[in-house]
Amino acid sequence: MTTAESGHAALDILNSGARTDIVLMDIMMPMMDGYATIQAIRQIDLLKDMPVIAVTSKVVRGERQRCLDAGANDYVPKPINSHQLMTALSPWLQYLAEPE
């Protein structure tokens, strides 16, 4: 598992070529928030199909859709419920487990 403290750091890691299968994106990050970071990921050809799950404590009406509109594949509110997280990750984990 690799962590990043900001959107810029996340993009640096993703662009470094290090193997990354799934991104759990905190929406409330300093300097470059999760929405902008997800949008930037979607602009990079090699990363445009990267599974991104938005994670946020900003649980307000319309927040899930805002995350999806930014390019997230799914949304998990904080505090994280392990069942909700596994439900969001499940389709991607199955895809990653399939032989190429």
The 8 nearest C-alpha neighbors of each residue, nearest first, counted from 0:
[[1, 2, 19, 21, 22, 20, 18, 3],
 [0, 2, 3, 12, 19, 9, 22, 17],
 [3, 1, 0, 4, 9, 12, 8, 5],
 [2, 4, 9, 8, 5, 1, 6, 12],
 [3, 5, 8, 2, 6, 28, 9, 29],
 [6, 4, 8, 7, 28, 3, 29, 9],
 [5, 7, 31, 9, 36, 8, 32, 10],
 [6, 8, 10, 5, 9, 11, 31, 36],
 [7, 9, 11, 5, 6, 10, 3, 12],
 [10, 8, 6, 3, 12, 7, 11, 13],
 [9, 11, 13, 7, 12, 8, 14, 6],
 [12, 10, 8, 14, 9, 13, 15, 7],
 [13, 11, 15, 9, 10, 14, 8, 17],
 [12, 14, 10, 15, 11, 9, 16, 17],
 [13, 15, 11, 12, 16, 10, 17, 46],
 [16, 14, 12, 13, 17, 11, 10, 18],
 [15, 17, 14, 18, 13, 12, 19, 11],
 [18, 16, 15, 19, 13, 12, 14, 1],
 [19, 17, 16, 20, 13, 15, 12, 21],
 [18, 20, 21, 17, 13, 22, 16, 49],
 [19, 21, 18, 22, 49, 50, 95, 91],
 [22, 20, 50, 19, 51, 49, 23, 91],
 [23, 21, 51, 24, 52, 50, 20, 19],
 [22, 24, 52, 51, 53, 54, 25, 21],
 [25, 23, 53, 54, 22, 52, 26, 33],
 [26, 24, 54, 27, 55, 33, 53, 28],
 [25, 27, 33, 55, 32, 28, 24, 54],
 [26, 28, 32, 25, 33, 55, 29, 56],
 [29, 27, 32, 5, 26, 33, 25, 31],
 [28, 30, 31, 5, 32, 27, 6, 4],
 [29, 31, 32, 28, 5, 6, 7, 27],
 [32, 30, 6, 29, 35, 5, 28, 36],
 [33, 31, 28, 34, 35, 27, 26, 6],
 [32, 34, 26, 36, 35, 25, 37, 24],
 [33, 35, 37, 36, 69, 32, 26, 38],
 [36, 34, 38, 33, 37, 32, 39, 31],
 [35, 37, 33, 39, 6, 38, 34, 40],
 [38, 36, 40, 34, 39, 35, 70, 33],
 [37, 39, 35, 41, 36, 40, 69, 70],
 [40, 38, 36, 42, 37, 41, 35, 43],
 [41, 39, 37, 42, 38, 43, 46, 47],
 [40, 42, 47, 38, 39, 43, 37, 46],
 [41, 43, 39, 40, 47, 44, 38, 46],
 [44, 42, 46, 40, 41, 45, 47, 39],
 [45, 43, 47, 46, 42, 41, 48, 40],
 [44, 46, 43, 47, 48, 49, 14, 40],
 [47, 45, 49, 43, 44, 48, 40, 41],
 [46, 48, 41, 44, 49, 43, 45, 40],
 [47, 49, 46, 50, 41, 45, 44, 51],
 [50, 48, 46, 47, 51, 21, 20, 22],
 [51, 49, 21, 72, 48, 22, 52, 91],
 [52, 50, 22, 71, 72, 23, 21, 49],
 [51, 53, 73, 23, 74, 71, 72, 24],
 [54, 52, 74, 24, 23, 71, 25, 75],
 [55, 53, 25, 75, 24, 76, 74, 26],
 [56, 54, 76, 57, 26, 77, 25, 53],
 [55, 57, 77, 58, 76, 78, 54, 27],
 [58, 56, 55, 59, 62, 76, 77, 27],
 [57, 59, 56, 76, 62, 60, 55, 77],
 [60, 58, 62, 57, 61, 63, 56, 76],
 [59, 61, 62, 58, 63, 64, 57, 65],
 [60, 62, 64, 63, 65, 59, 58, 66],
 [63, 61, 65, 64, 59, 60, 66, 58],
 [62, 64, 66, 65, 61, 74, 67, 60],
 [63, 65, 67, 61, 66, 62, 68, 69],
 [64, 66, 62, 68, 63, 67, 61, 69],
 [67, 65, 69, 63, 64, 68, 71, 62],
 [66, 68, 71, 64, 70, 69, 65, 72],
 [67, 69, 65, 70, 66, 64, 71, 63],
 [70, 68, 66, 67, 34, 38, 71, 65],
 [71, 69, 67, 68, 37, 38, 72, 66],
 [72, 70, 67, 51, 73, 66, 52, 53],
 [71, 73, 51, 52, 50, 67, 70, 74],
 [72, 74, 52, 71, 53, 87, 67, 75],
 [73, 75, 53, 52, 63, 54, 76, 66],
 [74, 76, 54, 53, 84, 83, 77, 55],
 [77, 75, 55, 54, 56, 79, 78, 58],
 [78, 76, 79, 56, 55, 54, 75, 80],
 [77, 79, 76, 80, 56, 55, 75, 54],
 [80, 78, 77, 76, 81, 75, 84, 83],
 [79, 81, 83, 82, 84, 78, 77, 76],
 [82, 80, 84, 83, 85, 79, 86, 78],
 [81, 83, 85, 84, 80, 86, 79, 87],
 [84, 82, 86, 80, 81, 85, 87, 75],
 [85, 83, 81, 87, 86, 82, 88, 80],
 [86, 84, 88, 82, 87, 83, 89, 81],
 [85, 87, 83, 89, 84, 88, 82, 90],
 [86, 88, 84, 85, 89, 73, 83, 90],
 [89, 87, 85, 91, 86, 90, 92, 84],
 [88, 90, 92, 86, 91, 85, 87, 93],
 [91, 89, 93, 92, 88, 94, 87, 86],
 [92, 90, 94, 93, 89, 88, 95, 50],
 [91, 93, 95, 89, 94, 90, 88, 96],
 [92, 94, 96, 90, 91, 95, 89, 97],
 [93, 95, 91, 92, 96, 97, 90, 89],
 [96, 94, 92, 93, 97, 91, 20, 98],
 [97, 95, 93, 94, 92, 98, 91, 99],
 [96, 98, 94, 95, 99, 93, 92, 91],
 [99, 97, 96, 95, 94, 93, 92, 91],
 [98, 97, 95, 96, 94, 93, 92, 20]]
